[in-house]
Amino acid sequence: MDLINTSIAISAGINLMMGILVLFKGKRKIINQIFSLFALSVVTWSISMMLYRSAATVGDSIFWCKTLYVSPIFIVSFLICFAYLFPESSDKIKKYIYVIVFGSGISLSGLVLFTDMIIKSVEFAPGQEKKIIFGSLYYSIYTLFISGYFLWLYYILFRKLRRSSGIVRQQIIYIFSGILLGSIAGMLTNLTLPTLGNFSLNWAGQISSLVMVLLTSYAIVRLHLMDIRFVLRRYSVYLASLITILIPAIFLKYLLSLSFGRQSILIDFVVLVLSISIFSSVKDYYYRIANKYFFSSLYDAREVIADLSEKLKATLEVKMIYAFVSGTLVNVLHIKTMTVLIWNEKTREYEAAFDTGHERKERYSFTEEPGFYTEVIKHNRVIITDESKEKFGERYGRTIALLKKYDIHVLVPLLVKDKTIGLLALGPKESGDMYNHEDVQVLEIVGAQTAIALENALLYKETKDFNVTLEKEVKRATAELKAANVKLKELDAAKSEFISIASHQLRTPLSIIKGYISMMIEGNFGRLTDKKRDALEKVFLSNERLIRLVENLLNISRIESGKLQYDFEEMRLDELVRDVMDELSGTATGKGLSIDAELPAEALPPVGADEEKLRQVVMNLIDNAIKYTTKGRIAVSLKRAGDEIEFCVSDSGMGIRPEDLPNLFKKFSRGAGTSLVHTEGTGLGLFVAKKVIDAHSGKIWAESKGAGRGAKFCFKLPILKN
C-alpha cells in the first residue's frame, strides 16, 4: 500500500460517501439513484487501479486491468443520464436514450472483458508502472467511444447552462466545471498518455476525480443541490456521538473482561445499557457545539414550532406577535433581515408593519402584479425568490425585481382560509447558506401559525380601537350635552353590548344556514350524489363550529358585563346528554372513534338548570374529547353521587401535562401542543363552561395522567330539592 494507492483509496472513500449520502436522501428518485451509481462506478474504477497496481501475476493484472477499463464506460454513461435529469428531476428520459447509452456501453464492456481486442496483455517493468498491451480495437473503438460520450455530456450541460439562470445556473456551472476538469485530467492520464505508450501517470486520473467530487460537493452544500447539507450536518453529529461512545465502550469492555472473562454476555449487556443511557446527552452536547461553531441553522423543527405556538397563543398584541415571530426566525435561521408585510384592502398594497435588520428608516410597500396572488401566493407555499425568478420572471418581472431590490430571499404567505393577512419577507442568512428543505417546511407551519395569531390579534385590536373611539365620542357628547344624562347611559350600554349584538347578528344567519344545509342533506330539495352529500356534511360541521364559537363569544361578553341571564327550571340531565351524544356521534364516527355511554337505566332525579346553557357545556366537553383524540374511544358517564348528579367524559387522546391543569379553565388558555392537533381552538370553551357551572352552584374539573395518556372532564350539579 504505497502513497499512490493510499491517495487513490482516500479519493474512492470520498466518492463512496457522496454516493451513499445522495442515495439515502432520495432512495426513490431516479436522479439520486443515477448519481449514486455514477459514484459507485468511480469507486470501482479507483479500486480496480489499486488492485491492478498491487497484482503480482500477469493473470491477475490482466483481470484488474480489464475491470479498470470497463469502469469509465459506466462512469460516463451514468453521467450522461444524470445530465439529462438535472436540474428538473423529472425522472423521465426517453427510452431510446437508455438503449443507446447502456446498450453501447454493455456491448463495449463485453469486448473489454471477454476478448483481447481492447486489452491484450500486461507487461511488468521493474521500478516502473506496468505496461498495457492494447488490442486491435482499442484505438478505433474504445478511445473514440469514451471521447465521444464525454463530448456528448459536455454538449448536454452546455445547452442547459445557456438556458438556465439564477441558482440553477450556479449549480450547473459548478457541476460542469467539476466534470470538465475531472474528465479532462482522467482522459489525459488514463487514455491519451497510455495510448502514446506513457504509463507513468495512469493512476492520476483516479485521484483527479477528487476535483470533480469537491466542486460537486460545493454545489451541493453551498447551493442547496439535492438538499444534502441537512444530511451532512445532522449525521456528522450522530457519527461524532457514536465514536465518542464507542471508543470508551470498547475500552470498558476490555477492562471488565479482564476481571469477569466468563461473563461475556453480561459484560456486553452492561456496556450496551451504559452506552444507550448516555448517548442522548452526548448527542445534545455535539449539537450545541456544531450549532455554535460549524452550522448556523442546526435546530429541532418540532421544538421550534411548539415553542412559537406557546408564545403566540399567550398574546393578542400585534407587536408581541411580531416580536415572537421575528425573534424565533432570527435565532433559528440566523437571518439578517425580516419584514412583516400586512395586506391593506383599501389601498390594495402590502405595507411594512414590522421590520428588523434593515438600516433604512423608511418603510416600504408594494402592489402585486395582476395574477401574482392567484398563481403564486394563494397556494400558501413558501416562495423562494430565485426559484420564482426562474419560473415566473417573465410574467411578474416587476414584482421579482422589487424583491431583489429589497434583498428578499423568501416570501412566506400569511393566509387564513383564503383570506390574505400579509407576507413574511425574509432576507439572506448570515452564513450565506440557501434556505433548505427543512427551513421551508418550518416556515410553512410558522406562516400558518402567524396568520391565525395575527388574524385574531387584528380583530381584537379593531374591537379595542372601536371601544377607544366610542369612549372619545361619549366624552365629547358629555361635554356638549351635559343635560343628556339618559342618552349617555344609553351610549354606555351600547358600548358594553357591542360584542353581544355582533354575536347575535352572526348567530341568526348561521342558524338559517344550518337549517337549510340539514334540509338539503335530508333530501328535501332533491336527491344528492354521494360527493355532494359529503361536501355538505363538511360544510354542516364547519357551520356547527362557527355557531359554538359565536355562542362562546356571546356568553363571554355577557359574563364580563354581568348581564348573562339564566332561566332555571326543572330538567332531566340524562335526556340532555343522550341528545348531545346523538348530535355528535357522526363527528366521532367520521374520525374512526367510538363513543361508549354509561347512562343509568332509570331516570335520574331532576336538577334546576338553564337547559340551553347546560347543553352548551356538555356539547363543548364531548366535542373537545373528539377533537383531541386521534384514535381509540370516548367514554361518557352520568350517575348520582350523593346529593349531586355527576357527568364525566373521558378520552384516549393527547392528555394534559400536570402543569397545564391549573390553567385550563382560564380565558384563552390551551394545553401545550394542542395547537399542533387543532389549530382553530380559541381557549374560550372551558372558560365559559366553568362560569356556567359556577352559576349553577356546581363544580367542574379535569383529570389526566399526563401527556399522551388521555384526559377526563367532569362536573357536578346539585339535585333539585322538593
N, C-alpha and C positions, 0 to 999 in steps of 0.2 A: 504494500500500500504506500506508494511514493507520493510526493507532493502533488503531482498532476492528478493522480486518481483521487486524492483527498479533495482537491478543488472541484473535480467533477462530481464527487459524492455530495458536497455542500450544495452545488447548483441543482442536483437532482432532488435533494431534500426540499429546497425552496419550491421547486416546481410541484412536487408531490403535495406539499402543504397547501399551495394555492388551489390545486385541483380538488382536494378534499373539502376545503372551505366553500368553494363555489358550488360543489355538488350538494353539500349539506344545506346551503341556503335555499336551494330550489331544486329538490330532487325530481319534481315532476315537469320542470321546464326543459325543453329541448336545448335551448341556448346554454343552460348551465351544464347539461349532460355533455354537449359537444365540447365546451371549454374544458371540462374535466378529462375527457378522452384525449384532447389535444395535450394537456399537461401530462397525462399518463404516457403518451407516445414520446414526449421529450424525456421523461424519466427512463423509459425503456431504451431510448437512444443513448442516454448517458450511462446506464448500467451496462449496456452492450459494449460500449467503448472501454469501460473499466475491465470487464471480463476478457475482452479481446486483447487488451494490453497485458493482462496477467496470465493469459493462457500459455501453457508450457509446451504444448504439442501443436503440430500443424493441423490435425483434425479439429481440435477444439478452437484453434484460431480461425479456421475457415467458417465453422459454425457461427461463432460470435460475430465474425466479420459480415456474414450474410444478414444476421439479425440487425447489425449496425446499419446496413444499407436499406433494409426494409422499413425501419422506423421513420426516416424522413418522408417516405411516401405517405404515411398516415398522418404525420405532423402537418404537412401542407394541405392534405385532404380535409382534415378537421378544421384547419384554419379557414379554408375557403367556405365551408358550411357556416362557421362562426361569423364570418364577414357578411354573408348573405342575411343572417338572422339579426345581427346587431345594427342599430340600437333599438329597432321597433319591437324585438322579441315576439314577433308574430307567430313563432313556432310553425311556420309554413315555408317549405322550399319545394319548388316544383319537382316532381318525381324524376324527371329526366336529368336534373342536376345531380341527384343522388346516384343515378345509374352511371352517368359519365364519370363523376368523381371517384366513386368507390369501385365501380366496375373496372375502370382502367387501372386503378391502384392495386386491386386484388390480383389482376392479371399480371401486372409487373412484379408484384411480390412473389407470385408463383415462379416466375422466371428467375428471380434472385435466389429463392430458397431451394428450388428443386433442379436447377440446371447450372452449368458452369458458363452460361452465356454472358452473365453480368460479372460475377466473382468467380475467377478460375482457380486461384491458389493464393497462398501467403508464404512469403519468404522471410526467414529470420536474418537479422543483421545485428551482430553483437554490438552493444553500446548505442544502438540507434532504434528508431521506431521501425516496426515491421513493415515490409513492402508488400503491397497488394498487387497481385497479377489479375488484371481485368480481362473479361471475356470479350467476345466479338461485338456484342450488342450494348456494351456499357456506354461507348462514346456516341452511338447513334440513337439509342433508345432511352437509357436511364438518365443521362445528363440533360437531354432535351426535355424529358418528362418533368424532372424536378425544376428546371429553369422555367419551363412553360407554365407550370402550375403556380409558381411564385409570381410570375408576371400577371397571371390571371387574378391572383389575390391582390396584387398592388392596384390593378385596374378597378376592382370592386371597391376597395377602400378609398381610392382617389375619387371615384364617382360619387360616393356617399359624402366625402369631405366637401366637395364642391356644392352639394345640395343642402348641406346642414348649416346650422347657426347656433349661437348660444352655447349652452352647456354640452349639447350633443357634439358640436364641432370640436370643443376642447377635448372631449373624451376620444373622439376619432383621431385627433392629432397625436395624442399620447400613445394610443394603441398602434397607429400607423408608424409612428417613429420607432417604437419598440420592435415591431415586427420587421421593419425595413432594416434597422441596424443589426438585429439579431440574425436575420436570414442572410443578409449580405456577408456578414462575418462567417456564418456557418457554411455558406456555399463556397466562399473563398478558401477556407482552410480544409473543408471536408469534401469538396467537389472539384474545384478548379485546380488547386495545387496538386492533389493526388493524381488528377488527370494528366498533369505535366510531369509526374514522377516524383514529386516532392511530398514526403510523408512526415516531415519533421513537426508539422503543426496540425496533424489530422485530429488531434484531441482538443484543439482550441475551440472548435465550434460548439461543443457541449458546454464549455464554460461561458462562451459568448451568449448563450441562450439566457444567461442571467440578466443581460441588458434588457432583453425583451420582457422578462418577468418583472424586473424592477420598475420599468416605465409603465407597464400594465398595472402593476400594484399601486403605483402612484395615482393612476387614473381611478382605480377602484377606491382607494382610501380618500383621496382628495376631492374627487369629482362625483362621488355618490354612485358610481357604476356598480350595478348588481347589489348595492346595499351591504357590502362585505365589512365595512368599517364597524358596524354594530357587532358582527360576529367576532371580528378580530379582538376588539377591546373586551367584550364580555368573557370570551373563552380564554383570553390571556390571564384574566383574574382567576378563573377556575383552575387553569393549569398551574399558576403560581401557588394557589392554595393547596392543590393536590401534592405538588412537590414538597412544599413546606411540611405537610403532614406525613408524607410517605417516607422521607429520609429518617426522621426521628422514630417512626413506627418500626422500620426495619432494624434500626439500632436497638430499640427497646425489645423487640422480639429476640434479637441475638443475645442480649443480656439475660432475659428471662429463660431462654433455652439452656443457658449455661447452668442455671440453678435448678430448673424444672424440665429437664430434657425429655422426660417421658410424657409429659402433659402437653404435647404439641397442639392438640385441638383446643384445649382450654386456653393456652397462651394466645393462639390465633384469635379466639373469641374475645379475650380481654383487650388485645391490641385493637381489634376492629371496633369494639364499643367505644374505647377511648378516642379513636380517630374520628368516628362519626360524631361524637359529642362535642368535639372542639372544631369541627370543620366549618360550621356556620360562623363562629367567632372569627376564625382566621380569614374566611372569605369576606366578611364585613370589613375587616381591617384592611385587606388589599383593595377593596372597593374604595375606601376613603383615600388610600394612598394614590390609587390610579386616578381618582376624580380630582385630586389636588395637584398632582404633578404631571400626569400624562394625558388624560382625556378630559375634555371640557364639558361633556354632557352625559356622564355615566349616571343614570338615575333609575329608580324603580317607578315605572309608569303608574302602577296601581296606587302606590303611596302618594304620588303627586296628585292624582285625581281625587283620591279620598280626602287628602288634606285640604285641597282647594274647596271641595264640596262642603266640608265642615265650616270653613270660613265664610263661604258665600251664603249659606243658609242662616247664618247668625246675624245678618245685617240687611237693612233695606235702604241704606245710604248709598247713593250712586258713587260718591267719591271713595268710599271704603271699598266698593266692588272694584273700581279702577285700581286702587292701591293693592288689593289682594291679587288680582289677576296679573298685573304688571310685575309685582314682587315675585310671584311664583315663576313666571316665564323667564324673567331676567336671571333668577337664581338657578333655575334648572337648565335652561338652554344657553345661558350666558350671551344673550343678545345685546347689541349695542343700543338699539332704539326700538321704541314701541309706541304706537299711536292708536287710540280708540276713536274710530270714526262713527258718529251717530247719524242715521238717516233722518233728514228733515223733510217731512212730507210736503210742507208748504213750498219750500224753495227747490225741492227735488234734487238735493245735494247731500253728499256725505261730508259732515263737518267734524273737524277735530275737536273732541270734547276733553281728551286727556292725552298728554304727550310726555314721554320721558326719554332722555338721552340725546335729544336734538339741541344744538346750540342756538338755533334760530328762535326768536321771541314770538314772531307772528305764527298764528295757527293757520293751517291750510285747509282747503276743501276742494272737492272736485265733483263734477257732474258726470255720471256714467254715460257712455255712448249707448244709443238705442240698441237693444238686444243683448247687451252685456249681462244684464241681470238674468234674463230668461235662459241664456245659453251657458253662463258660467256660474254666477253667484247662487242662483236658485237651487242648484244641485246640492248645496250645503256641504261641499267638499273644500278642503284646503287648496288654495290656489298658489302654485309656485310661479313666480314672475317669469323666470327663464323658460319654463315649460309652456306658459301661456303665450309668451312671445313666439315660441316655435309653432304653437298650434293656432293662435288667434291673432298673430301680429298684423296680418293684412287687414282683417276686419275691424279690429279695435286698436289700431296703431296709436291713437291719441291717448287712450287710457293706459296702454302699456308704456308709452313714453313718459307719462306722468308718474307712474310707479317707479320707473328708472330714475327720474329726476329727483324724487324724494328718497331714493335708495331703499325702496321697499322690496324685500325679497319674498315675503309670504303674505297672503291675504287670507284671513280666517272669517268666513261669513258668520254673522250672528242672526240666526233666523228662528222664529217661534211659529210653527205651523204655517209656513209660507209667508209669514209677516216679517218684513225686514226691520231689524233693530239697528244694525250697523255692521262694521267690519273691525277686526283687529289687524292692524298693519304692522308687521314685524320687519325690522331691519336685519343686517347681517350679523352672524355670530362673531364674538370677539376673536375666536380662533381662526376665523375664515372658513370653517367647515361648512359643507352643504347641509341642509335640513334632510335628515334621513327618514326612512320609513317609520321608525318608532316615533320620531318627532311629529310626523304628520298624523299618526293615529292619536297621539296625546292631544294635539291641537284641535282635532275634530271634536273630541269629547269636551275639552276646555271651552271650545266655541259654543257647544250646546248648553253647557252649564252657565256660561257667562250670559248667553242670550236670555235664558229664563230668569236669571237673577236680575239682569238689567230691566227686563220687561216688568217684573214685579216692583222693582225699585222706582222706575219711572212712573208707573201708575200710582204708587204710593206718594211720590213727590208731587204729581199733579193734584192729588187729593189734598196734600198739605198746602200746596200753593193756593188751591181754591179756598181752603179754610182761612189762610192768611189774608187773601184778597177780600173774603167775605167779612172778616173781622174789621178790616180797614173801612169797608163800606158802612159797617154798623157804627163805627166810631164817628165817621163823617156825618151819617144820618143823625146820630145823637147830638152832635154839635149844632147841626142846622135845625133840628126839630126836637127841642128839649121837651116839648109837651107831648110828644108822640110816644109815651111810655108803653102803651099797649102794642103799638107797631113794633117797637124794639124787641119786646118779648116774642112776638111772632117771628121776627127775623132770627133771633137767637135759637128759637125752636126749630126753624127751618135749617139752620146750620147743623144742629145736632141730629136732625132726621135725614140729612142728605144721603148718607150711605144707605139708610134703611129704605128710602124712597127708590134709590137707584136699584137696590136689590129686588124690591117689589116689581119694578118695571122689567127687570130681567126674568123674574120667575114666571110671569104670566105668559110671555111668548114661548118660553121653554116648556111650560106645561102643555101649551097648544101643540107645539112640535111633537112632544111625547105622545099625545093622543093620536095625532094623525099618523105618526110612524107605526104606532101599535095597531091602528086600523089597517094600514097597508100590509103589515106582516101577517095579520089575521085573514087577509084576503078580501076585505070589504070593498076594495077598489079594483078587484080583479085578481086573477091568479098570477103569482110571481114565479119567475125562474129561480133556481137554487142560487145562482150568482147574485141576483138582485136581492133575494131574501137575506143572504149572508151580509151584503153591504148594508142593508137597512138595519139589521141586528147590531152591526158595529156602530152605526150612527145612533141607534137607540141607547146603547151602553154609554157612548160618549155624552149624549144628552143627559143621561141619568147622573153622570159625574158632575156635569155643569149645574144641574139642579141642586145636588147636595152641596156644592161649593157656594152657590148663591144663598142657600139656607144657612150655611155656617157664617157667611159674611153678614147676613141679616141679623142672625142671633147675636153675633159679637157686637154689632152696632147698638143693638137694644140693651145688651148686658152692660156695656160701658156707659150708656146714657141712663141706666137704671129704669128703663121702660119696657123690659121684657115681661109680657103678661102671660100668666099661666091660667089655664082653665081646668082646675082639678075636678075629677069626677071618678066615680067607682068604675073600675075596669079589671079585666082578667089579663094578666101578663102572658099566660101561656098561649092565648089566642093570638096576641100581637106577635109573639116570637114565631109561631107557625106561619103567619102571613109573610113576615120578613124573609124567612128561610125559603118559602116558595118563590119569592120575588128574586132572590139572589142565587138560586140553585143553578140557573142557566149560566151565570158568570163562572161559577165554580166548575161546572161540567166542561165549559169551554177551555179551561186551563188544565183539565185532566185531574181535578181534585174531587174528593168525595166529602160530603157533609153528613156526619153522623149526629143524630139528635137523641138526647136522653131527656125526654119530657114525661111528666107524671101521667099515669093513665087516668087518674081522677082530676077534676078541676081543682086548681089551687085557690086559696082564699083571695078575695079581691084586694086591690091596692088603690089608694087615692092618688091619681096621677093625671097629668096632661098627656093624653094618648098620642097626639101628634108629635110632641117634643120627645117623648119617650121612644116612639118609633124611630125617630132620627138617631137616637143614641144606639139602639140595638142594631140598626142598619149600619151605622158607622163602624161598630166593633166587628161585626161579621164581615163587612166589606174589607176592612183593614186586614183581617186574617187571610182573606183570599188574595189580596194584592201582594202581601209579603211572604206567600208560600208558593214555591215553585213546584213542589211535588209532595205527595203524602195525603193528609186528611185534615179536615176541620171538624172539631167536636163542639157541639152546643148542648148545654145542660141548663135545666131550670128545676129548682127544688125549694122546699120550705126549710128554713133554718131558724128554728125557734119562732120568734115573732116577726120574722122577716122572710121575704122571698129573695132567693139568690139566683142571679143569672150569670153564667160563665161561657166564654168561647175560647177554646184553645186551638193551637195550630202546631204544625211541624216545620214552620218556616225558619226565617233567618235569626230569630231570637233577639234578645236585648242584652246589652252589656250592663253589668251591675251599676256602673257609674252613670248610665243614662236613665235608669229607673226613676230617680227623684225628679227629673225634669220633663217627664213625658207629658204631663197634663198642663204644661205651661204654654202660653201662646207662641206660635211659630217654632215650637221645639219638635225636632225629629231625631230618632235614634241614629247612631253612627252607621254609615253605609246604606241607609235606606234610600238615599238619593240615587245610588247606583242601580237599585232594583225598581224604584218607582219615582221617576223624575218629576211627576206632576203634583206631588203632595205639597200641602201648604203648612202643615203643622197646626191646623186650626180645629180639626175634628175632635181630638181628645180634650182640648181646652173647653170647647162648647159642651161636650159630654159631661165633664166634671161640674160645670156650672149648673147644668140641668139637674143632675143627680143631687147636688148640694141643695138646690131649691126644693127637692122632694124629700129632704131630710134623710137622704140615703148616703151610701158610701161607695166609692169606686176606686179600684186599684188594679195594678198589673203585676204579674209574676213571670219570671224567666230564669232558667238555669244558666244562661249565658248565650253568647253569640253562636248561632248555628244550631241551637237546641230548642227552638220553638218558644212560644210565648202564650200567656194566658191572661185574659182581661175579664174582670168580674165587677158586678155592682150588686148592692143590696138595697131593697126598699121595704119600709115597714108595712106590715099587714094592716088593712083598714079595720079599725075597731068599731064595733057596733055601739 
